[in-house]
Amino acid sequence: SSEVVKVQKYIDDNKLKVEKLPSGLQIATVTAGKGETPVKGDSVDVNYVGQLVSGKIFDTSRGNIAKLHKDIYNPQRPYAPLAFTLGKGSSIPGFEEAILHMKKGEKAIAIIPSSLGYGEQGMPGSPIGPFTPLVFELELMNVIHKDSVAVIPSAMKN
């Protein structure tokens, strides 16, 4: 499909060394992380820049990058890492899958096929059309394990 061709051209043009996962997601590590890898149920803080394979940025958590792109910058928005719980379906499948393959502190580029993105519908009112692959620059800032949140000892030992 033309989607596969566009993705391969992006990889070649940017000289990325990617790992291709069975789902079709492709990840290139930019900076290795030294921390732990999150699992479903963990909460994470992620900085991201979302763009099309053309390089057009459609969303970012980084205010300094948003300011360079007047069409996406919103002065009302508090730009900060995205905090969410993995496995709740609050973001597109490819975004979550990429984070599940990263370690805390890692920076990576995730190339997400439309099947793991916005699919055949795209995202009306945005630059993301039908069958559009997406590129996310991701930085996994923090991992909070689900069982480390408010641990209450069941019995106090004397």
N, C-alpha and C positions, 0 to 999 in steps of 0.2 A: 504493500500500500504506500501511498505518498507519505503517510505519517512516518513509516519506517525509514524512508529515504531522508526526510527532513531531520529526523533524530540522528541518523548516521552522519549526515553532513555537519550537524552541530558538534558532534563528538570529534570528527576529523578536524574541523576548522579550529576547535579549541584544544586540539591535541590532548584529549582526556583519555586517561587509562581507566576504563570502567569495568566494574564487576556486574555481570548481567544475572539477575535473579530469575527463578522459574516463572514468576508472575509477569515478567517483562520489564519490571523496574530496573533501571541501571544506575549505579552509584559510583562516583569517583571521589576518593578521599583526597582532600586538600591538605588538611593538617590532622595527623593522628591524635586521637584522644587517649588519655591515660586512665580515665575513670571507668565506672561500670556501665554496662549496657542495660538500658531499661527493658522492662517486660510489660505486657498488658496489665493495666491496673495501676501502674506507676504514674505519678504526675511528673511532667517535664516542663522546662522553660527552654524555648527555642527562639533564636533569632533567625529570620528568614528574609530572602529576597526572591519573589516569584516573578518569573519572566517567561515569555514565549521563546521558541527556538530562534526567532528573529532578533532576540535581544531586548525586545520591548518589555519593560517592567510593568506589571499590573498590580503588584501589592508588595509591601515590605513592612517589617516590624521596626526597621531602623530609620529614625527620623532624619538623620543626615543624608541618607540615600533618597528618601521620599522628597526632601526639599529640592533635590536636583531635577525632579520630574514633576513639574507643575500640574500635570494632568492627574496625578494620583495623590499629591500632597493635600492633607487636611489639617489645618492648624488647630482644629478642635480635638484631634485625636491624640491621646497620650501614647506616643511611640515607646514601646517596651517589648521585651521578649514575650512571645505568646506562651501562656501557661495553660496547659490542658492535661486531661487524664487519657492515657492511651487505652484503646479498646472500647471507647464509648461511641465511636462513629461521629465524633464532632468535627473531623476534618476528612478530606478525601483519602481514600485507601492508600494511595501511593505515598502520600506525605507521612502517614503513620508508619507504613512499612519501612520507609527510609530511616526514620528515627529509631525503630526497633533494631536496626542494623548498625547503629552508631554507638560510640562510647562517649561518656561525659567529657566535654572539652574538644570533641572532634568537630572539624569543619569539613563539609562534604557537599558535592553537587549531585542532586538527585534528578534524573531524567525520567519523568513520569508519563507513560503512554496514556492516551485518553481513556483507555479501559480501566485505569486506576485513578482517573481524574474526573473530568466533567462529562465524559462519554459523548454520546451522539447528540446530546442536547446542547453541550457547551454551557456557557453561563450568560444568559441573556442580559444585555445592558453592560457587558464588559468586553474587553478585547478577545476573550476566550470563546472561539467559535466551536462548532461541532467537530468532533474528532481531532482536537488540538492537544498535542503533547506539551507538557509543561516542564520547565527547568526551575528547580529550587536550590538556591545556595542556602545551606542550613548550618547552623552552629548550635550544638547541644550544650546549653549553658548549665543545666542542673537536672538532676534526677532525684525524685523523692519517692522512695519505695512505699507501696500502699500499706505495708505492715509497720512502717516506721512512723506513721502519722498517729500521734496521741496514743502511745503505748501505755496501757494501764495494767499494772501488775494484778494478777487475779488474787493473789494472797500475799500479804506482807509476811516475810520471814523474820522471826525474832532472833 
